[in-house]
Amino acid sequence: MKANQALYPIATMCHVLGVSTSGYHAWLRRPLSARARSDAALCERISQIHAASHGVYGTPRVHAELTETGIRVGCKRVARLLKRLGLQGVSRRRAVRTTVRSQAPGAPDLVDRQFAAEEANKLWVADITYIPTGNGFLYLAVVLDVFSRRIVGWSMATTLHKKLVLDALNMAVAVRKPRAVIHHSDHGSQYTSLAFCKRCREAGVRPSMGSVGDAYDNAMAESFFATLECELLDRQRFKTHADARSAVFAFIEGFYNPRRRHSALGHLSPAEFERRHSTPLSPGHRKPGAVLGPVKDKPSGRACGASLTGPARGAQRQRRAGTKERAPRGAEQKNSARHDKIGQRQVR
């Protein structure tokens, strides 16, 4: 009534609402009740707690914070006052379906929830998630190396076509050059497509798929998406697809792979973990020598820099014994004259 008294008479509104005019004016002059004063004080405190949490805390955490400071209040009252103030906590996004089950038969499960690898390029996990933008969803496909939690391949697109996962796989194969690596994913139609299976055969990749409708069969990929959501997507809003692409690229290649510390890796980044756990050369191992071009023969017939010891000398002796070399013309004449003289002496 107070908000609309400039449009309608007080008496008319009191008649419509069934209250007396004198009662309305008495209510205006009446001081606030103890409950209203308490609500006002709580609203101020709740606003401070919500701002201090960077807008993350909802009813349960605000209630716990009030209890910690000695303010006894019920959860329903906190929820009512939060709603009055127009505040709310951060919650998980509503799930969006990114896995479309295909009727094609899937690959066998070669992992069986054993997400462990003794070295790099032995086991990869892959999955797809979505990124909300002002222009609609942007889809992200990743390939993660289980050994170091490193994202070895990724791609983004505005549709869920098979090219999305093919680009991520091609990037991983080009960067890592694996041999008989296991590629584990769900039963999405992108991963069961003929084009993806053909590419796996060409690259020597062994596809593997978990059970249908079970997130635990691809838990490590889901864990990365939870990190991406918590540390990037829940803290920023993207107006365009280009903004989202730039932010995801910076997160993966500028922070996650080279710098972000993982508790499962002894608080090392994926790049640092791979550097420290790369397989060193054994003490007796020698690197292969460089391949040199053919060496020309000297005029004397001996190869430049060649040695006549060992097998080379034996080979040369064998070659001389098994072949007849042609002597110069002058030498043949001298030999013929010498034989003639010897024959004349014998006749005498």
C-alpha positions in Angstrom: 0.0 0.0 0.0 2.8 2.4 0.8 4.5 1.7 -2.5 1.2 2.3 -4.5 -0.2 5.3 -2.5 0.8 7.7 -5.3 -1.5 5.8 -7.7 -4.4 4.8 -5.5 -6.1 6.4 -2.5 -5.2 4.8 0.9 -8.9 4.3 1.8 -9.6 2.4 -1.5 -6.6 0.1 -1.0 -7.6 -0.6 2.6 -11.2 -1.4 1.5 -9.9 -3.8 -1.2 -7.5 -5.5 1.2 -10.0 -5.7 4.0 -8.1 -3.7 6.6 -9.0 -0.5 8.4 -7.5 2.8 7.6 -6.6 3.5 11.2 -4.9 0.1 11.5 -2.7 0.9 8.5 -1.6 4.2 9.9 -0.9 2.6 13.3 1.3 0.0 11.6 3.3 2.8 9.9 4.0 4.5 13.3 4.8 1.2 15.0 8.6 0.5 15.6 10.2 -2.6 14.1 9.7 -5.9 16.0 12.6 -7.8 17.6 12.4 -10.4 14.8 12.6 -7.8 12.1 15.6 -6.1 13.8 17.3 -9.5 14.2 16.6 -10.2 10.5 18.2 -6.9 9.5 21.3 -7.6 11.5 21.5 -11.2 10.1 21.1 -9.9 6.5 24.1 -7.6 7.0 26.3 -10.4 8.4 25.2 -12.8 5.7 26.1 -10.3 3.0 29.6 -10.0 4.5 30.1 -13.7 4.7 28.9 -14.2 1.1 31.2 -11.4 -0.2 34.2 -12.8 1.7 33.7 -16.2 0.0 33.9 -14.6 -3.4 30.2 -15.5 -3.9 30.8 -19.2 -3.5 29.1 -20.0 -0.2 25.4 -21.0 -0.1 23.1 -21.9 2.8 25.1 -24.7 4.4 28.4 -22.9 4.4 26.9 -19.6 5.5 25.1 -21.4 8.3 28.4 -23.1 9.4 30.2 -19.7 9.3 27.5 -18.1 11.5 27.7 -21.0 13.9 31.4 -20.7 14.1 31.1 -17.0 15.1 28.6 -17.9 17.8 25.4 -16.9 16.1 22.7 -19.5 16.6 20.3 -19.6 13.7 18.4 -22.2 11.7 19.3 -23.2 8.1 15.8 -22.4 6.8 16.1 -18.9 8.2 19.4 -18.4 6.5 18.0 -19.7 3.2 15.0 -17.3 3.5 17.3 -14.3 4.2 19.6 -15.3 1.3 16.7 -15.4 -1.0 15.5 -12.0 0.3 19.0 -10.6 -0.5 19.1 -12.2 -3.9 22.2 -14.2 -3.1 23.0 -17.8 -3.8 26.1 -20.1 -3.7 27.9 -21.7 -6.5 26.6 -25.1 -7.6 27.5 -27.7 -10.1 26.2 -27.1 -13.6 23.2 -29.0 -14.8 24.4 -32.0 -16.7 24.4 -31.8 -20.5 24.4 -35.0 -22.5 27.5 -35.3 -24.6 27.6 -39.1 -25.0 25.2 -40.4 -27.7 25.1 -44.2 -27.6 25.8 -45.8 -30.9 24.4 -49.1 -32.1 27.8 -50.1 -33.4 29.7 -52.7 -31.3 32.3 -51.1 -29.0 35.8 -52.2 -28.3 36.6 -54.4 -25.3 37.5 -53.0 -21.9 41.3 -53.3 -21.7 41.6 -51.1 -18.6 39.0 -52.5 -16.1 39.3 -49.4 -14.0 43.0 -49.9 -13.4 44.1 -46.3 -14.2 47.8 -46.8 -13.8 50.8 -46.8 -16.1 54.5 -47.4 -15.5 55.6 -45.2 -18.3 54.3 -42.6 -20.8 52.3 -43.6 -23.9 51.0 -46.8 -22.4 47.5 -45.8 -21.5 45.4 -42.8 -22.7 41.9 -41.8 -21.6 39.6 -39.6 -23.7 36.3 -37.9 -23.2 34.1 -34.9 -24.3 32.7 -32.0 -22.3 30.9 -28.8 -23.1 31.7 -25.1 -22.5 28.7 -22.7 -22.3 29.2 -19.4 -24.1 27.0 -16.5 -25.2 26.9 -18.0 -28.7 25.9 -21.5 -27.5 27.9 -24.6 -26.4 31.5 -25.2 -27.4 32.6 -28.9 -27.2 36.0 -29.9 -26.0 37.6 -33.4 -26.6 40.8 -34.3 -24.7 43.3 -37.2 -24.7 45.0 -37.6 -21.3 48.2 -39.7 -20.6 47.5 -41.7 -17.4 51.2 -41.8 -16.5 51.6 -38.1 -16.0 48.0 -36.7 -16.2 49.2 -34.6 -19.2 46.8 -33.5 -21.9 48.5 -34.9 -25.0 45.7 -34.1 -27.5 42.7 -31.8 -27.5 40.3 -30.2 -29.9 37.3 -27.9 -29.8 34.2 -27.6 -32.1 30.7 -26.3 -32.1 29.2 -29.7 -33.0 29.6 -33.3 -31.7 30.7 -34.7 -35.0 33.4 -37.5 -35.2 35.9 -34.9 -36.4 36.1 -33.6 -32.9 37.6 -36.7 -31.5 39.7 -37.4 -34.6 41.4 -34.1 -34.3 42.3 -34.8 -30.7 43.6 -38.2 -31.5 45.7 -36.9 -34.4 47.2 -34.3 -32.2 48.1 -36.9 -29.6 49.6 -39.3 -32.2 51.6 -36.5 -33.8 53.0 -35.2 -30.6 53.8 -38.4 -28.8 54.3 -41.0 -31.6 53.2 -43.9 -29.4 53.6 -47.7 -30.0 50.6 -49.9 -29.1 49.1 -47.4 -26.7 45.7 -48.1 -25.2 43.0 -45.5 -25.9 40.2 -45.7 -23.4 36.9 -43.9 -23.8 33.2 -44.3 -23.4 30.7 -45.8 -26.0 29.9 -42.5 -27.6 29.1 -42.6 -31.3 32.2 -40.5 -32.1 34.5 -43.2 -30.7 32.6 -46.1 -32.3 32.6 -44.5 -35.7 34.3 -46.3 -38.6 36.5 -43.3 -39.3 37.9 -43.3 -35.7 38.5 -47.1 -35.7 40.3 -46.9 -39.0 42.5 -44.1 -37.7 43.3 -46.2 -34.6 44.4 -49.1 -36.8 46.6 -46.8 -39.0 48.3 -45.3 -35.9 48.8 -48.5 -34.1 46.4 -47.4 -31.3 44.5 -50.1 -29.3 40.9 -48.8 -28.6 39.3 -49.7 -25.3 35.8 -48.8 -24.0 34.3 -49.1 -20.5 30.7 -50.2 -19.6 27.7 -48.2 -20.7 26.4 -45.5 -18.4 29.1 -45.8 -15.8 31.2 -42.7 -15.1 33.7 -44.7 -13.0 34.9 -46.5 -16.0 36.4 -43.3 -17.3 37.0 -41.6 -13.9 40.4 -40.0 -14.7 39.0 -38.1 -17.7 36.0 -37.0 -15.6 38.5 -35.8 -12.9 40.2 -33.5 -15.4 36.9 -32.1 -16.5 36.0 -31.4 -12.8 39.3 -29.5 -12.4 38.6 -27.5 -15.6 35.1 -26.7 -14.4 36.2 -25.7 -10.9 39.3 -23.7 -11.8 38.2 -22.0 -15.1 34.6 -22.5 -16.3 32.9 -21.7 -13.0 35.0 -18.5 -12.6 34.5 -17.0 -16.0 31.7 -16.3 -18.5 32.5 -16.3 -22.2 30.6 -14.2 -24.7 31.9 -15.8 -27.8 33.4 -19.1 -28.9 36.7 -17.3 -29.6 36.9 -16.2 -26.0 36.3 -19.7 -24.8 38.9 -21.2 -27.2 41.6 -18.7 -26.0 40.8 -19.3 -22.3 40.9 -23.1 -22.7 44.1 -23.0 -24.7 45.8 -20.9 -22.1 44.6 -23.1 -19.3 45.8 -26.4 -20.9 49.0 -25.3 -22.6 49.9 -22.4 -20.4 49.0 -23.7 -16.9 47.8 -27.2 -16.6 50.5 -29.1 -18.5 53.6 -27.1 -17.6 52.8 -25.6 -14.2 49.8 -27.0 -12.3 50.8 -29.2 -9.4 49.1 -32.6 -8.8 48.9 -34.2 -5.5 48.8 -37.6 -7.2 52.2 -36.7 -8.8 53.9 -35.7 -5.6 52.9 -32.0 -6.2 54.7 -31.9 -9.6 53.3 -30.6 -12.8 52.8 -33.2 -15.6 55.7 -31.8 -17.6 58.1 -31.8 -14.7 56.9 -35.3 -13.7 57.7 -36.7 -17.2 61.0 -34.9 -17.2 62.1 -36.5 -13.9 60.7 -40.0 -14.7 62.0 -40.2 -18.3 64.0 -43.4 -18.9 67.7 -42.7 -18.7 70.3 -44.4 -20.9 72.2 -47.3 -19.3 75.9 -46.8 -18.5 77.1 -49.2 -21.2 74.7 -47.9 -23.8 76.2 -46.1 -26.8 74.4 -43.9 -29.1 74.6 -45.0 -32.8 77.3 -43.1 -34.8 76.4 -40.6 -37.5 75.9 -41.9 -41.0 78.6 -40.5 -43.3 78.6 -40.3 -47.0 80.7 -42.6 -49.2 84.4 -42.1 -49.2 86.2 -41.8 -52.5 89.2 -44.1 -53.2 92.7 -42.8 -53.4 94.6 -43.1 -56.7 96.6 -46.0 -55.3 93.4 -48.0 -54.9 93.3 -47.8 -51.1 90.2 -46.3 -49.5 90.9 -43.0 -47.8 91.3 -43.5 -44.1 90.8 -47.3 -44.4 92.8 -49.6 -42.2 94.5 -52.8 -43.5 94.4 -54.6 -40.2 92.0 -57.2 -39.1 89.2 -58.3 -41.3 90.0 -55.7 -44.0 93.5 -57.2 -44.5 92.1 -60.7 -44.7 89.5 -59.7 -47.2 92.2 -58.0 -49.3 94.4 -61.1 -49.3 91.5 -63.3 -50.3 90.6 -60.9 -53.1 94.2 -61.0 -54.4 94.4 -64.7 -54.2 91.1 -65.3 -56.0 91.4 -62.9 -58.8 94.0 -62.3 -61.5 95.2 -58.7 -61.8 96.5 -57.5 -65.1 100.1 -56.3 -65.1 101.3 -53.3 -67.0 102.5 -53.8 -70.6 106.1 -53.0 -69.8 106.2 -55.5 -67.0 104.9 -58.2 -69.3 107.7 -57.6 -71.8 110.4 -57.7 -69.1 109.0 -61.0 -67.8 109.0 -62.5 -71.3 112.7 -61.5 -71.9 113.7 -62.8 -68.6 112.1 -66.2 -69.3 113.9 -66.3 -72.7 117.3 -65.8 -71.1 116.7 -68.4 -68.5 115.7 -70.9 -71.3 118.9 -70.2 -73.3 121.1 -70.8 -70.2 119.4 -74.1 -69.6 120.0 -75.2 -73.2 123.7 -74.4 -72.9 
